[in-house]
Amino acid sequence: MGDLKHVFCWSAASLALLSLVGCSSLTGTSNVLSNAELQNHVAAHATEINTIKPQMEELEREQALLKEDLVDLEQKIAKLQRSPVVQSASDTTKKAGMKASPEEEVYSSRSEPVVADFKSGRNASGKGMSTKVTSMSSNQYSGQFYGVQLAAYASKSLAMKGWQKISRANPIDYVDTAPLIKRHTIKGKVYYQLKVGPFVERSYSVDFCNMLKQQRAQTCLITRYDGEPFLSP
């Protein structure tokens, strides 16, 4: 019992000594950084936060657009799975040896989009890159084709000015494209997306976006070609 008491006393004394050493160490450390140095550290952290914040907002916008594309794709797949295979009226009349009516001919001629060659500069390998875009009337921007988003702005007027700046810097890149502005809301914030297109296939829009990134250092992302047409200011 006496031995245990001595051990307990020795342990208590050791803990007290360690506490004193620890307090002494902390007291010495607290004098290392001055107020000015602490303020510099705080300012550096604030600068880092301000630098990262726009990148985080851009990632949020891209994530929201990807979610929209995923929902749209799932809806199209579900629609295709529900829809039976229906033979077109023009094919039916041809097989029956009958001539299609004028209404059927007009419908058949409009069922396929008018496709034109589109030269969009040169790709990363230095070879000419050719994609295809669809000629559409001004009232057909319903998102059935692909587009490339160039930027997002806080107002429509800023988006129009942004297009003016981008298109004038490299006019040949956008010679056969048409710009649209799409109003979009993310987490209560309203943005105005600047898009160009239209592209018949996603691969064409990917090629165009990659060309802008590699040759023009232009940020962009793939999206649906929808929005409102406008006249450059």
C-alpha positions in Angstrom: 0.0 0.0 0.0 2.9 2.3 0.8 4.5 1.6 -2.5 1.4 2.4 -4.4 1.1 5.7 -2.5 4.7 6.6 -3.5 4.0 5.7 -7.1 0.9 7.9 -7.1 2.8 10.8 -5.6 5.6 10.4 -8.1 3.1 10.3 -11.0 1.3 13.4 -9.8 4.6 15.3 -9.5 5.6 14.2 -13.1 2.2 15.4 -14.5 2.7 18.8 -12.7 6.2 19.1 -14.2 4.9 18.3 -17.7 2.1 20.8 -17.3 4.6 23.5 -16.4 6.8 22.6 -19.3 3.8 22.6 -21.6 2.6 26.0 -20.4 6.1 27.4 -20.8 6.3 26.0 -24.4 2.9 27.5 -25.3 3.8 30.8 -23.7 7.0 30.9 -25.8 5.2 30.0 -29.0 2.5 32.7 -28.6 5.3 35.3 -28.8 6.6 34.0 -32.1 3.9 35.5 -34.4 3.3 39.2 -34.2 -0.1 40.9 -34.8 1.1 42.1 -38.2 2.1 38.5 -39.2 -1.3 37.2 -38.0 -3.1 39.8 -40.1 -1.0 38.8 -43.1 -2.0 35.2 -42.6 -5.7 36.2 -42.4 -5.4 38.3 -45.5 -3.7 35.4 -47.4 -6.5 33.1 -46.4 -9.1 35.6 -47.5 -7.4 35.9 -50.9 -7.4 32.2 -51.4 -11.1 32.0 -50.6 -11.9 34.8 -53.1 -9.8 33.0 -55.7 -11.5 29.6 -55.2 -15.1 31.0 -54.9 -15.6 31.8 -58.7 -14.3 28.3 -59.5 -16.7 26.7 -57.1 -19.6 28.7 -58.6 -18.6 27.6 -62.1 -18.5 24.0 -61.0 -22.0 24.3 -59.5 -23.3 25.7 -62.8 -21.6 22.9 -64.8 -23.0 20.3 -62.3 -26.5 21.7 -62.7 -26.3 21.6 -66.5 -25.0 18.0 -66.4 -28.0 17.1 -64.3 -30.3 18.7 -66.8 -28.7 16.8 -69.6 -29.0 13.6 -67.7 -32.7 14.1 -67.0 -33.3 15.0 -70.7 -31.5 11.9 -71.8 -33.4 9.7 -69.4 -36.7 11.1 -70.7 -35.7 10.5 -74.3 -34.7 6.9 -73.6 -38.0 6.3 -71.7 -40.0 7.8 -74.6 -38.2 5.6 -77.1 -38.8 2.5 -75.0 -42.6 3.3 -74.9 -43.0 4.3 -78.5 -43.7 1.4 -81.0 -42.0 1.3 -84.3 -44.2 3.3 -86.7 -43.8 3.3 -90.4 -43.8 6.7 -92.1 -46.7 7.6 -94.3 -44.4 8.2 -97.3 -42.9 4.6 -97.0 -46.4 3.2 -96.7 -47.7 4.9 -99.9 -44.6 3.8 -101.8 -45.0 0.2 -100.9 -48.7 0.3 -101.8 -47.8 1.8 -105.2 -49.6 5.0 -104.4 -48.3 8.5 -104.8 -47.9 10.5 -101.6 -50.1 13.5 -101.0 -48.6 17.0 -101.1 -49.0 17.2 -97.3 -47.1 13.9 -96.8 -44.3 15.1 -99.1 -43.9 18.3 -97.3 -43.8 16.5 -93.9 -41.3 14.0 -95.2 -39.0 16.7 -96.6 -39.0 18.4 -93.2 -38.4 15.3 -91.1 -34.7 15.5 -91.7 -32.8 18.7 -90.7 -31.0 20.6 -93.4 -27.3 20.0 -92.9 -24.5 22.2 -94.1 -20.7 22.0 -93.8 -19.2 24.1 -91.1 -15.5 25.1 -91.1 -14.4 25.9 -87.6 -10.7 26.6 -87.9 -7.9 24.1 -87.2 -7.7 21.4 -84.5 -4.9 20.6 -82.1 -3.0 18.5 -84.7 -2.9 21.4 -87.2 -5.3 19.8 -89.7 -8.5 21.5 -90.8 -11.4 20.4 -88.7 -14.9 20.2 -90.3 -18.1 19.7 -88.4 -21.7 20.0 -89.4 -24.4 22.3 -88.2 -28.1 22.5 -88.8 -29.8 25.4 -90.6 -32.9 26.4 -88.6 -35.4 29.1 -88.6 -35.5 31.6 -85.8 -38.4 30.0 -84.0 -36.9 26.5 -83.7 -34.4 26.9 -80.8 -36.0 24.2 -78.7 -33.0 22.4 -77.5 -33.2 19.4 -79.9 -29.6 20.1 -81.0 -26.3 20.5 -79.2 -24.6 23.8 -78.4 -21.5 25.1 -76.8 -21.7 27.4 -73.8 -19.0 30.1 -73.9 -19.8 31.9 -70.6 -22.5 32.9 -68.1 -23.2 36.5 -67.2 -25.2 38.3 -64.5 -27.4 40.1 -67.0 -28.5 39.8 -70.6 -26.8 43.0 -71.7 -23.5 41.7 -70.3 -24.0 38.5 -72.2 -24.5 40.5 -75.5 -21.4 42.5 -74.8 -19.5 39.3 -74.0 -20.5 37.8 -77.4 -19.4 41.0 -79.1 -16.0 40.8 -77.5 -15.6 37.0 -78.1 -16.8 37.0 -81.7 -14.7 40.0 -82.7 -11.5 38.6 -81.2 -11.8 35.4 -83.5 -14.6 36.0 -86.0 -13.6 33.1 -88.3 -14.3 30.6 -85.4 -18.0 31.6 -85.3 -18.7 32.5 -88.9 -21.3 29.7 -89.3 -22.7 29.7 -85.8 -25.7 31.6 -84.3 -25.5 32.9 -80.7 -28.3 32.4 -78.2 -28.8 33.7 -74.6 -30.6 31.4 -72.1 -31.8 32.6 -68.8 -30.9 30.1 -66.1 -31.4 30.0 -62.3 -29.1 28.1 -59.9 -29.7 28.2 -56.2 -31.8 31.4 -56.5 -29.2 33.2 -58.6 -30.0 34.2 -62.2 -27.4 33.7 -64.9 -27.5 34.4 -68.6 -25.8 31.7 -70.6 -24.1 32.6 -73.9 -24.3 29.6 -76.3 -23.4 29.0 -80.0 -24.5 26.3 -82.4 -26.4 24.4 -83.5 -24.6 21.1 -83.8 -26.4 18.0 -85.0 -24.3 15.5 -83.0 -22.7 15.8 -79.6 -19.3 14.9 -81.0 -19.3 18.0 -83.2 -19.9 20.3 -80.3 -17.2 18.5 -78.3 -14.7 19.0 -81.2 -15.6 22.7 -81.4 -15.3 23.2 -77.7 -11.9 21.4 -77.6 -10.7 23.6 -80.4 -11.7 26.8 -78.5 -9.9 25.5 -75.3 -6.7 24.5 -77.1 -6.3 27.3 -79.6 -8.1 30.3 -78.0 -7.9 29.4 -74.2 -11.6 29.9 -74.2 -13.5 28.1 -71.4 -16.6 26.2 -72.7 -18.9 23.3 -72.0 -21.4 21.2 -73.9 -25.0 21.9 -73.5 -28.3 21.9 -75.3 -28.8 24.5 -78.0 -31.7 26.5 -76.6 -32.4 30.1 -75.7 -33.3 33.4 -77.4 -31.5 34.8 -80.5 -30.4 38.4 -80.4 -28.7 41.1 -82.5 -25.2 42.1 -81.5 -25.0 45.5 -80.0 
